[in-house]
Amino acid sequence: MAIDAIGESMSKNLTALAKRQGLDNTLFQTLVVGDDAKSKAQRKALAKELLIGEAIIHGTASFYDFIEGDNANKKAYVCNGSSCLCAASQPQVTAQLLEHFSADDIGYVTCLGRCAQNSAFQINKENYSGQDIARLAEIIEFGVIDSAESYHVETNLKPAVLTAEIEHVGQYYQVFTEVTGKFSRDELLQQLTDSGLRGRGGAGFPTGFKWRSCRDAKGEEKYIVCNADEGDAGAFSDRYLLEQRPHSVLFGMLMAGYLAGAETGVLYIRDEYPQAIRATEKAIIEFQALGLLDNLAFSFDFKIIRGAGAYICGEETALLRSIEGQRPLVSVRPPFPTESGLFGCPTILNNVETFAAINFIFSVGAESFFALGNGKSTGSKLVSLDGSFNKPGIYEVVMGMELTALIEMAGGFAKPLKALHIGGPLGGVVPLSALEKLTLDYESFAENGFLLGHASVIGLPASLAMIDYIEHLFEFTAAESCGKCYPCKLGSVRGQEMIQAAISGKQLLNRQLLDDLLETMQFGSLCALGGGVPLPIENILQYFADEIRPYIKQTNTTLEQANG
C-alpha cells in the first residue's frame, strides 16, 4: 500500500475515534487548554484515554507554534506580517521589548490583524499596536490595559450589509423566526442562490450551491463550521466582524444549520485574536438567553475552538483535521466537506464574512443583495486597508467598485508607494500603473492577472526592495507549509535559498530555473498555499523587471525575455 494511502486510512480511523470523543473532548482542545506543554506522563495518559498512539499526540502538538517548539509559551510575541514589515515598525518594537524580556522570551506571530496601526505585539494573550509600545512598562506592571485598536470604518451603502449597527439583538434574530415560519427550506435555499452570494474567504464559490449540497448529502449528523482563522497578513475584516458584529456571524451559522439539517455550529477562531474570542463567547451567551429556539422543532448549539498558531488551518481540510485533533495536513478533494467533512459528516464550511451577509439576504431581500453587485460578483465586500493609507481601516463597498474610488475614500496614500499587495500573501502585487484597470470583484482581478482574495490591502513603500519582498514571500510559505506535498514545502525553501544567494551576490538567479520552480509549485501543490504564492512573485518579476534584473544571470534567453 502506498504511503499516502496508508496515511489516508490512518486519518479516517482517527476521525472515527475523534467522533466518539465528541467536540468537548478532542485531542486538540485538550492540548490547547493548558498554558504549558503536556509532560510525557500526561501525554501517555491522554493517549490511553483517547485510544491513540503517543506518536499521534506528538505529531499533533508539534505542528502548532503555540503548543510545542521554539515559539511556544513566550512572554511576548512580535508581529512579523507583511504589513508590519512594510511599515518598518517592528525593529523598534523588538528593541523595546528586549529592554524588559530576554531574547528567548520573545516569539513571533504571522499577523495580529493590527495592520491599521502596525507596531503590533502581544503580551499575556492580549494584543497591542500603534502607540501602545510607548506604554510597555505600564502594560508589564499592571497587566491588561485598554488595548482597543483605533481604525476607521466606512461605507457608502444605504442600507449597509455588513457594517450596520445591531441595535436590538432580539429583533435581529426575529428574522430567523419569521422566514422559517413563512418559507420552506427549499424556498429559502433558492433565495440564497438568487442572491448570488459567493464565499468571501477568497475562493468565491457559490454559497447557495454549497449549502444545498450539504442538505442533500446523506448523513444522520451534520455540522456547520465557521472558518475564523484569518491569517492573511493585512486582513482584519473577520476580526472586525467577530469583535463588533458577532451576532451577524452566529445568525448566518444558525440559518445554515436550519437549512442543511445540522444542530451544531463550530467557530474555529485563531488564538491570535483574543478579543474576538471573548466577544463571540459573550454573543453566544446572549443568543442562548433569548430562548429563540425553545418552541421550535429545531435546536442549534455553538462551540468555539481556539486555534494554536498555524496559518495552514485557514485551508478548509486542514482546519477540519485540526478540530478532530489530527495533524492538520491538507487533504485531497474530492470528497468535499459538504459530503465528508468534520468527523466524516456532511459539513458546511464558510468564512466569517460569508455568514455575516446572510441576515441581510433574508431580511432585506435576495434581490437587493444581488442588485448591489455587477451580476457575477454580487453584494458588498469588506476591504481591509493598512496603515499606508491616510484613513486606514475597514471599508464596506459594493462589489464592482473602482479600486481608485476606494483609495479616494481612504484619503489616498499616507506615504509614497510603488505597489499594493491585495488578497493576502497569495494575492497579487498590483503596481500603481495598474490600479485604474481594476474593480473590486473576482472577475476584474482574475482577468488582469491578480487575485482579490480576502481583499486585504497592504501598501508596498517606494523604498522597499522588491527582491527582499520576494524573499519574504518564500520565507512565509516555507514556515507555514503543512509539509504534506513537496512542491510547496521544498519548493518554498529552494526558492528562498535562490533569492538569498542572489541578494548576497553568491549566485545570480537562473531565470529559467526560477520559472520552473514557480510552475511546479503552482500546479503541483495540494492547496492554495504552495499553489498561490507564485502569483505575487510573478507579478513582481513582470512589473518590476528593471529592479529585479541586476539579480538575474543574463543569458540569451533572459535577454530575449527582457526585450519582449
N, C-alpha and C positions, 0 to 999 in steps of 0.2 A: 504493500500500500504506500502511495506517495506521501511525503512528509506533510504536504498541505492537506491531503485527505485525512490523515491522522489528526492533524490539528483541528480540522472542522468537526470531526467526530468527537474529540475531547470537548470542544466548545459546546456542542449540543448536550453532552452529558452534564456539563457544568451548568448550563441553562436550566436543565431539568431539576438539578439539585437546588439551584438558587430559587426556583419557583416554589419548591417545598418550604423553604425558609420564609418566603414572602418578603414584602418590601420593608418590613420593620426589623428584619434580622439578616440583612445582606452582608456579605464579607466586606464590601466596600464601605458601607456605613460604619461597620464595626472598626475598621481601620482609621476612618476619618475622625471619629468622635474624640478619641484621645489626642492630647497635645504632643505626646511623646510616642516614638516608635515602640511597637509591642516587643516585649522580650521574647527570647527563644521559647521559654516555658509557656508564655501566653499564646504564642503562635501555635505551639504544639497542641495546646488545649483547644484552641479555636479550630484547628484542622480536624480534631476528633469530633467536635460539636457539629461542624458543617459537613462532615463526611467527605473531606477532600484532602489532598496531599499537602504537606508543608511547602513543597516547591510551588504549588499553585498560589499559596498565600504570599510567598516571597515574590513571585512573578507579578502579582497584582500590586503589592506595596511598593516595590522598587520602580514601578513605572511613573509614579507621581512625585512631582517636585516637593510637595509639602508633607509627604508621609515618610519618605526614606531618601537618603542620598545627600550630596553636598549642599543642597539648597533647602533642606528640611530644618524646621524648628529654629529659625533665625530670629533674632531680636528685632531686626529691621529689614525691610525689603526696599529696593530701589527699582523704579520702573525703567526698563530698557527697551520700551516700544519705539516704533518708528517716529512717532510724533515728538516724544521727548528727545530722541536722538537729533531730529532736525532742529528742535528748539535749543539744542546745546545747553540744556539746563541741568543735566544730571551730574556732570563733574562737580559742580558746586554743591549739589545735594549730598553726594557721596562724601565730599570733603568735610561737610558739616556733621554728617553722621559719624564720621571717623573721630571726631572730637569727643564723642560720647560712647562709641562702641568700638570694639576691635574689628579688624577686617574679617575675622572668622565669624563674627556675629551678624554680618550683613549679607543678605542674599539678593536675588533679583527676581523680577516678575516680567512676563512678556508685555503686559499692558494693564494698567489700573483703571482705564477708562476715564482718566482725568486729563484728557487731551486738550480741553478748552483752556486750562490754566498751566499745564505742564508742571515741571518741578515736582513730580509725583513720587510719593513714598508711602510706606505702610509701617506702622508700629503698633504692636499688640492688637493685630487684626482690625485696625482702623486706618482708613485711607486719608491722606492729606495731599495738598497740592498748592501751587502758587506761592503766596507769601507765608504759608504755614511753616516753611522751613525756618523762617525768622523766629518762630515760637518754639523751636525744637526743645530747648531746655525746659520750658513750661510743660510741653507735652510729656516729656520723660518724667518730670517730677510729679505731675498731678494726674497722669493717665489720660483718658479720653477727654478731649475738649471739643468744642464745636468744630466739626470737620466738614460742614456742608460746603459744597463747591458752588461758586458763583458762575453761572453761564446764562447766555441769552436764549430764550425760547420764543419763536415767532412763527406765525403762519399767515398767509393771505387768503385762506379758505374760510368761507362762511356758509354753512357751519363747518367747524373743524372736525376731522375724523378721529385723529389720534391725540391731539393736544387739548381737546375740550375738557373743561373742568367737570368733575363728577361731584355735583353739589349734594345729591341725596342718593346714598348707596342703595337704599331700598327701592326707590323709583328706577334706578339704573337696572337692577335685576328684574324688575317687574316686566321688562320687555320679554324676558325668557318665558314667564308665565303666560303672557298674552299671545305670543306667536305659537307656542307649543299647544295652546288650547284652541287655536284658530286654524292651524295648518297641519297637515300630515307631515311625517318625516320626509317622504318623497318630495312634497311640495317645498319644504324648507331647503332640502338639498338642491333642488332646481333653482331656487332663489340665489343660493350661494354660487352656483355655477353661472347664473345670469349676471352676477356682479362682476365676473371676470377676475376676481381676486387671485393673485399668484403669490406663491411663497416669498416672503420678504427676506429670507435668510441669504439670498444670493442666487439660488438656482432658478427661481421664477416658475416653479411647477404649479399648474392649476390646482387650487385648493379644493374646489368642488369635486374634481375627479378623484383626488386623493381620499377625501372623506367618504365618498360613495364606495370606493374600492374597499375601504376598511369595513364599511357597513355590510357589504356583500360578501366579505370573506367569511369562511367557516371558522367558527371558534366559539366555545361557550364563554370564554373570558377575553375581554379586550381592554386596551389601555390607551390613554391619551398622554402624550409626553410633550412637554414644552422645552425646547432647546434654548436655555438661557445661559449657555456657555459662551458668551460674547467675548471672544478672544482677539478679534481683529484689531490690530493697532489703529488708533484713530477713531474707532467706533465706540459710541456711548449712548446710542438711541435705545437699546434694550435696557440698559441701566436706568435711563431716564424713565421709561415706562414702568419698570418694576418699583422704582423708588417713589414716583409721583402719580402713577396711574395703575397700580397693581390690580384693581378690580376689573379693568378692561381686559387684562390677560386672563384672569380667573373666569370671567364671563365667556370668553371665547372657548376656553377649555371645557366649561360646563356644557355649552351648546354642542361642541364636538362629541362629548360623551353621550349626550342625549341622541344625537343623530346616528352615531355609529353603534350604540348599544354598549358603551363602556361605563363602568362605575368608579373608575379610579383615574385621577389625573396626577402625573408626576412632573414637578418642576425641577429640572437639573440646572441649578444656579452656581456659577463659578465662585469659588471660595474668595477670589479677589474682590468680590462685591459684597462686603458685609452689610452695608446699608440697605442694599436691595433685598438681601435675605431677611433682615428684620422687618422691612416694610411689607414684604409678601406674607410673612408669618402673621403679622397684625391683620392684614386684609383677609386671610383665611379665617381667623377668629371672628372677624366682623361678619363674614359671609355665613358662617355657621350660626351666629346669633340671630340672623334673620329668620331662620326656620323656613326658608323658601320651599324646600322640598318635602316638608313634613306631611303634606296632604296629597302628594303626588306618588304615583306608582313608579318612582324613579329615585334612585339615590346616587350620590356622587361625592367622593372624598378626595381631598388634595393631600399630596405628600411632597415635601421638599427634600431633594437630595443635594447636598453640598459638594461641589467639585473639590479637587485637590491639586490643581496646578498642572493641567495637561491640555494644551491647545488642541490636540487632535480629537478631543472629546466633543468638539463642535461638529465633527463629522457624525452623521446620524447612527451608523452601525457601531462606531467606536463608543458613542455615548450610551447606547443600549447595553453594550457589553460592560461598560463601566458600572452602570446601575446594578447589573447582575453580580458584580464582584469579580468579573473576569479581567484579565489583562486587556485593555481596550484597543485591540488591534482591529484595523479596518476589515470588513467582510466583503466578499464578492457578492454582487447582486446581479440577477435575482437569486433567492426571493427578496422582495422588497418588504420593508417593515409593515406595510398595510396587510401583508399576508402572514409574515412571520417576523415579529418584532420583539418587544420586551417579553422575556420568558417564553419565547417561541409563539406568542399570541399575536393576533392582528392588532396593529398599533398605528394610531395617527401621531405623527411627529412633525410639529411645526415650530417655527421660532416665535419669539415674544411678539414681534410686531404683527405677524400674521394673525395670531389670536386676538390681538388688541383691536383689529379692524372689524371684528365680527359684530359687535354691538351696533355699530353704525349701519351695517348692511341690513340688519333685521329691524332696526328702529326707524331709520330714515328711508331706507329702501335700496334694493339692489340696483334699481335704475339710476338712482342718484349717485351711487358709488361708481357705476360704470361710466356715467357721464363725465366724471372728473378726469378720466384718462384720455388716451388717444386711440382707443379701440383695441389695442393689443396689450398695452400696459395700462391698467385701469386703476382708479382710486388715487390715493395720496401716498406719499413716501416721506419718511423721516430721514433727514440728512444730518450727519454729524460734521461740524466744521471745527477744526482745531485752532490753536492759538495763533496761527499765522494770519487770521482774519481780524479785522477791526472789531467785529461783533461775533466772536466765536460762540458756538452753542448748537442747539437743536432747531432745525427748520423743517416744518411740515409743508410740503409743496405738492402741487398736482403733478402726477406722472406726465411727462412730456414737456415740462417747463424747460426753457432755455437755461443752460448752465451759467451763462453770463448774467442772466437776470437774477439767479440765486446769489452770485458773487456781489451784485449790486445791493441786494437785500442785506447782505452781511457787511456792508460798508467798505467793500474792497479789501485789498491785502494790507496787512499791518507792516509788512516788510517786503523787500524785493524778493521775488520768487522766480524760479525757472520752470517749474512744473507742479502739477498736482498729482498725488498718488491717491487714486479713488478706488474704493472697494476692498480695502484691506491689503495684507501682504501679497495676496494672489490677484489683486486688481490691477488695472492698467495705470501706467505712468503717462499722464497727459501733458504734453508741452503746452506752454501758453499760446502758441500759434494755432493749436487745435481746439481751443476752448469754444470758439464760436460755432464749430461744427456740431456740438453735442447738445442733445436734450436729455433730460433726466428720465430715461426709460431704458428698458433692456435692449430694444432693437437698435437705437441710435448708437449706444456704446459698442454693441457687437459689430455693427456694420462698419464702424471706424477703427476696429482693432483694439478695443478696450473692454472693460468689464465693469458694470455698475455695482454688482455685488451687494454688499450690505449698505452701500452709499456712505461710507466714511470718507472724509476728505482731509488729506494731510498736505500742507504746503511744503514743497522742497525748496529751501532757500537758494538764492543765486550763488552763494558761497560754497554750497555743498558740492563736493567732488562726486560725480555720478559713478565712478569706478568704486568708490567707497560704499555707495548705496547698493550696488550690485553685490558686493561682498557681504553687506548687512543682510540682504535677502537670502543669500545662500546660507549664511550662518543661522538665520532664523529657521529655515527649513531643516537644516541638519539637526538642530537642537530639538525641534518639535516633531520630527517624523516618528511614527509609531514603530518603524523598523521592520514592518512585515514585508515590504517589497523593496528590492534592490535599486530600482531606478530612482526612487525617492531618497532612501536612506544613504546609499553610497554615492548616488549622483550629486546630491547636495554637498556632500563632503568633498568630492573631487572638484566640484565647481568652486567651492570656497578656496581650496588649495590652489587652483589655477589662478584665481583672482589675486590671492595673496602673493603669489610668486610674481605676478605682473606688477603689482604695486611696489614690491620691494626691489624690482629690477632684476631678479634672479632669472626669470624666464618670461618672455613676452607671450601673450596669448596666441595660440593657434586657433584662428577664427573657425576653421572647418571643424576642428575638434570640439570647440565650444558649441557650435551649432548642432553637431551630432549629439552632444550631451543633452542639450535642451530638448531636442526632438525625442530622445529616449525617455526623458523624464515626463514630457507631455503625454506621450502615447503609451508608455509602459507602466506608469504609476497606477495603483489601485484606486486612489482617491484624488480629490482636488488639491491636496497639499503639494505633492510632487508634480501633479499634472498642471497645476495652476501657476506656480512660481515662474516658469519660463516666460509667461506673458509680460510682466513688468520688465524683466530683463531684456527681452526682445524689443520692447518699446524704447528702452534706453539706448540699446545698440542702434536702433533705427533713427531716433530723433536727436540723439546726442553723439552721432558718429564722429564728429570732429573732436569732441572732448575725449572719446574713448580711443581714437586711432593711435595715439602715442604708446598705448599699452598692447597693441596688436602687432604681431610679427607680420611684416609686409611680404607677401608672396604675390605672384602674378594673379592668382585668383582673388586675393584680397584687394589688390589694386583695381581689378575689374569691378568688384562689388562696390568699392568706394566711388568709382566713376560712374556708376549707374547703370 
